[in-house]
Structure formats: structure tokens, C-alpha cells
Amino acid sequence: LRFDDTNPEAEKKEYIDHIQEIVSWLGWKPFKQITYTSDYFQELYELAVELIRRGHAYVDHQTAEEIKEYREKKMNSPWRDRPISESLRLFDEMKRGMIEEGKATLRMKQDMQSDNFNMYDLIAYRIKFTPHPHAGDKWCIYPSYDYAHCIVDSLENITHSLCTLEFETRRASYYWLLHSLDLYQPYVWEYSRLNVTNTVMSKRKLNFLVTNKHVDGWDDPRLMTLAGLRRRGVTSSAINTFVRGIGITRSDNSMIRMDRLEYHIREELNKTAARAMVVLNPLKVVITNFDSASVMDLEAKKWPDAQTEDSSAFYKVPFSNVVYIEQSDFRMKDSKDYYGLAPGKSVLLRYAFPIKCTDVVLADDNQTIVEIRAEYDPSKKTKPKGVLHWVCEPSPGVEPLKAEVRLFEKLFSSENPAELHDWLADLNPNSKKVVTGAYAVPVLKSAAVGDRFQFERLGYFAVDKDSTPDNLVFNRIVTLRDSYGKVGK
């Protein structure tokens, strides 16, 4: 694991620390130790001097604008053919801080007539009077990425230098420099970038979204950053399985559907996330034939195939005369393909009893439903088709455990927002919905940050880092399969 920290102004310790941490989280360890390009500043400098001696580099005084103009016209710099001894002296003065920032650069003498723009005398060193976070204040000249990258690959005996296709045009420069210095040459292999639908993967675009607060930081659960996926609750093993499954390609326009990643997430969480019941939009149901002063402890399954003899596979859920179901699980008019509750109709409360709606209490507007009255069947002889999840008052008059639930959708409406002229206009305004009044079963009170659950009929959820003992916060990792969603619709 090497950090190409050639620019002292762009290096931030928080990025370095985060990369190390996230690589470790993914389950990977560097083959050797962690290194930095700045560890090789002395060797890089000495090789630059050797490059000048061999007639392959020169000190140039053109401004950035002039360099750009001359490159566009394929014209040599006026200083390109200056004597080697003069370039050696000036490069030494650059190193000793005797030349102002912006007044000189060291450029490689490549091929200004090439068809490849990346052979137009690339800059090898520039002056920056800025201390380096890793190398301290020893240097005031710093190597460019184009100069340092291939040399350090060679010095570290890298076997294969892998990069994405946009760097393919730099291959000529990579080999030119190593050849000019008679250094060992690693293999360079290019592959296509990973493009996933309904998001952007470019660092520049991601940075824009973060700095302009279109999202809540680099670890916003809607972003396809590793930090965002981790915070959302996606496991490292699901990410590794996804990446292994899609493989490597040179096809530059391929888009991987988000569904494919979601498939791997569900596959894993279906086996590892314990079940629990949470009601997002509670509707009060008063069970009139159940004693208002008593509470019954029922057993609910953490796993679908839980065996009766394994007590750890179950959790206690209280049942009282005040139960809450989803507002969407009640309708005033019943229909053949509807499995929820309606006046005169019965449903089964999961792990509990069948209940039948006997009355509906409306608000003064005669439309808003305030509460449902129902009777339960203690004998369980009634066999309704619909099965609902629910949460109840743990003791008379006490509210159930409250939770905040964050529901995430795709960040962009289009499959490929990056190719749109106005990609920001494609941001999905409904990509994040915060539900503050959800009710949860008591067992979730002890849930810790990072814990993952399947909320029955709702999806897979993880405890967010914003969570506190007094305010549980859950992120939806992924929805359940579509076939699940039909229940109670």
C-alpha cells in the first residue's frame, strides 16, 4: 500500500488514515509495509539529476499558460536546448530555494511532435515553498506524479502497475522515463473503471456533492464511497463478493446495475441479520376483549428456521390491548387482492393472534383515522390470509420504544447521470426520507452502532453512528425482495 504523496498541498492526514482504515475494514493487508512516495524523495532527486546529465531533462522558465499554448502548437520551449551544465546548475538552485515559486520547472525532454499529448515534455519537478506532511520542511522542490509514479514502481519492484483506461495514454511516458534511466520496467495493465447505475463515481463529482452539501459528507449512506456503504450497513464481505462477481474488463462503457450489488447484500444479510419488528407509521389498534391491565409475553423468531429447543433464536415481545400496525396495512374498503386489515375483516398479528376490526374511530373531519377497535381470537381458530407485523404498548399507557428510521433511495434518477449536461439537476429529491416516529419491539433497545437487522416486511437496517441510548437511529441498507413487498399492499 503506497501513498503517492507528491503534492504537499494536497496531502491530508485524515485521507491517509481513512484509506488505511477502510482497506483494513475490507479485509485486506498490504503485502509488505505501508510506503510513501515521499520516502523516495532523495532517490527521485538524484535520478532527476541523472536524467539531466543524460540530456533527457531541462530547466524551463515558461509559465503554465505558455506551456499550455506551446503544447497546443507542438512547439519546443525556448529553453529546451539549453546546455546540460546550465540545467544542472539551475536545478541545484531550485533545490536550494534560490528561485521563486512559479519561475522554473524541470521538464522531461520527450517528444513534442508525438501524437500522444502525454509525451509533450511533461513536468518532472516544480517549486513549492510548502512543508510536506510526511517529509517535513527538507524540500522546496517536489516531483510530479508523472515523474515519480513509474520510478517508485520500479524501485519497489512492483510486478504489475494497474490503472484505469484514462491513464492508457500515459503508458508511453511511463516507459520512456524508465528506459531513459535504464531502470527495471514493471508491466502496465489498464482496465475499465467501475461504473454503477444511478450514481457518480468520479472523485471530482463526489467532492462537489460533499463540499456543496448536496449530501451529508463522504460517508453519506447514499454515496457509493466505501465509507458511505459501510455507514449504510453494507458488509465488507458483500462488497468483495460483488467485485469478484463482476470481474475485470476493458469495456469502457459498461454500467453495472445497482441491483447486482443489492443482490449480494441481501444474500448475506438474509443469513446474518436477526429478525425484529418495527412499525414506521403507527396506527393505533385497541383490542377490546383483552384485559387492559395485563401484558402477555410472546416468543418471536430471530430466524425463520429457528428450532424450538434453541432459546437464543427467539426474543420476547409483549402483547397488550394497545397494538400499533402500519397505517398502510389498513383500508376502509376491502378488496380481493388486499391482505391487510379492513372493517369486519381479520388478519393475523405475526407470532401472536388473529384480530378482527370491529370499529373505526375517525377524527372530526370524518376522514382521518384516529384508531381501530378490534377483537382478538385467543383460540387462534380463525385463519386469515394476511399476516401483519406490529408493536404494542409494553405496559398499560406506556409508549413503545421510539426510533428514527432513515430510508434511502437511489441518489440520482437517471441510470447514467455523469453523461448528462446538467447532472446535478438529476439528483433524486426523495433519496433520503427520515421517519422520526417509528415504534420498535423492546429487544432493539440494546442495539449497538453497526448492528444489522431484518425489520420484518420492511427491509434490512443497520444502527447508525448518530444513534444514542435515548434516540435509536436506523439506516435502511436495502429493501426486501419485491415478492415480500406484496404482503399487505
Residue, then its C-alpha position, 0 to 999 in steps of 0.5 A: l500500500r503506497f501513498d503517492d504523496t507528491n503534492p504537499e498541498a494536497e496531502k491530508k492526514e485524515y485521507i491517509d488514515h481513512i484509506q488505511e482504515i477502510v482497506s483494513w475494514l475490507g479485509w485486506k493487508p498490504f503485502k509488505q509495509i505501508t510506503y510513501t512516495s515521499d520516502y523516495f524523495q532523495e532517490l527521485y532527486e538524484l535520478a532527476v539529476e541523472l536524467i539531466r546529465r543524460g540530456h533527457a531533462y531541462v530547466d524551463h522558465q515558461t509559465a503554465e499558460e505558455i506551456k499550455e499554448y506551446r503544447e497546443k502548437k507542438m512547439n519546443s520551449p525556448w529553453r529546451d536546448r539549453p546546455i546540460s551544465e546550465s540545467l544542472r546548475l539551475f536545478d541545484e538552485m531550485k533545490r536550494g530555494m534560490i528561485e521563486e515559486g512559479k519561475a522554473t520547472l524541470r521538464m522531461k525532454q520527450d517528444m513534442q511532435s508525438d501524437n500522444f499529448n502525454m509525451y509533450d515534455l511533461i513536468a518532472y519537478r516544480i517549486k513549492f515553498t510548502p512543508h510536506p506532511h510526511a517529509g517535513d520542511k527538507w524540500c522546496i522542490y517536489p516531483s510530479y506524479d508523472y515523474a515519480h509514479c513509474i520510478v517508485d514502481s520500479l524501485e519497489n519492484i512492483t510486478h504489475s502497475l494497474c490503472t484505469l483506461e484514462f491513464e492508457t495514454r500515459r503508458a508511453s511516458y511511463y516507459w520512456l522515463l524508465h528506459s531513459l534511466d535504464l531502470y527495471q520496467p514493471y508491466v502496465w495493465e489498464y482496465s475499465r473503471l467501475n461504473v454503477t447505475n444511478t450514481v457518480m463515481s468520479k472523485r471530482k463529482l463526489n467532492f462537489l456533492v460533499t463540499n456543496k452539501h448536496v449530501d451529508g459528507w463522504d460517508d453519506p449512506r447514499l454515496m457509493t464511497l466505501a465509507g458511505l456503504r459501510r455507514r449504510g450497513v453494507t458488509s465488507s464481505a458483500i462488497n468483495t463478493f460483488v467485485r469478484g462477481i463482476g470481474i475485470t474488463r476493458s469495456d469502457n462503457s459498461m454500467i453495472r446495475m445497482d441491483r447486482l450489488e443489492y443482490h449480494i447484500r441481501e444474500e448475506l444479510n438474509k443469513t446474518a441479520a436477526r429478525a425484529m419488528v418495527v412499525l414506521n407509521p403507527l396506527k393505533v389498534v385497541i383490542t377490546n376483549f383483552d384485559s387492559a391491565s395485563v401484558m402477555d409475553l410472546e416468543a418471536k423468531k430471530w430466524p425463520d428456521a429457528q428450532t424450538e429447543d434453541s432459546s437464543a433464536f427467539y426474543k420476547v415481545p409483549f402483547s397488550n390491548v394497545v397494538y400499533i400496525e402500519q397505517s398502510d396495512f389498513r383500508m376502509k374498503d376491502s378488496k380481493d387482492y388486499y391482505g391487510l386489515a379492513p372493517g369486519k375483516s381479520v388478519l393475523l398479528r405475526y407470532a401472536f393472534p388473529i384480530k378482527c376490526t370491529d370499529v373505526v374511530l375517525a377524527d372530526d373531519n370524518q376522514t382521518i383515522v384516529e384508531i381501530r377497535a378490534e377483537y382478538d381470537p385467543s383460540k387462534k381458530t380463525k385463519p386469515k390470509g394476511v399476516l401483519h407485523w406490529v408493536c404494542e404498548p409494553s405496559p398499560g399507557v406506556e409508549p413503545l420504544k421510539a426510533e428514527v428510521r432513515l430510508f434511502e433511495k437511489l441518489f440520482s434518477s437517471e441510470n447514467p447521470a455523469e453523461l448528462h449536461d446538467w447532472l446535478a439537476d438529476l439528483n433524486p429529491n426523495s433519496k433520503k426520507v427520515v421517519t422520526g416516529a417509528y415504534a420498535v419491539p423492546v429487544l432493539k433497545s440494546a442495539a449497538v452502532g453497526d448492528r444489522f437487522q431484518f425489520e420484518r416486511l420492511g427491509y434490512f437496517a443497520v444502527d447508525k453512528d448518530s444513534t444514542p441510548d435515548n434516540l435509536v437511529f436506523n439506516r435502511i441498507v436495502t429493501l426486501r425482495d419485491s415478492y415480500g413487498k406484496v404482503g399487505k399492499 
